[in-house]
């Protein structure tokens, strides 16, 4: 051990670099190789050379998609509208229940009423059920999702839905889905 310490103290930086550059380069390449692969894949897809094929969706892959929102202002309402439109245009082949879960609905009743009117006027594909749930007090995203799930359970109990959907999706109220995203 003393000899190693003496060598490190007496050798110059160039000698140490000459010994260490290959292992350091190999470690660097191995560490960042996944990043490079992701970058190449992203550029390849953006160039249109590769499209991920969606697996066929079985008929019994009915799904519930919950869109929780606080709906605090007009921009939030516009975001929810874009999100719902992207879901409706997504082309999910199996039955789909879309539930907009408004958290703290008592905070902005006019916006909630506008959302209700807008959703009532939408033309949905036959396989899509669209609904709005409300949490009166502020509970957060998780509580809004829980309120939506309980509402869907009640719809099943009342016979409005055949069964509780087998799959669950969740998306932000300001998000938009690309075509086929749910199938993938």
Protein Blocks (a to p, Z undefined) as FASTA:
>chain_A
ZZmmmmmmmpcfklmmmmmmmmmmmmmmmmmmmmmmmmmmmmmmmnopaccddddddfkl
cccdddddfklafklmmmmmmmmmmmmmnopabdcddddddehkllmmmlmmmmmmmmmm
pccdfklccdddddfbanbjklmmmmmmmmmmmmmmnopafbdcfbdcdddfkbccdehk
lmZZ
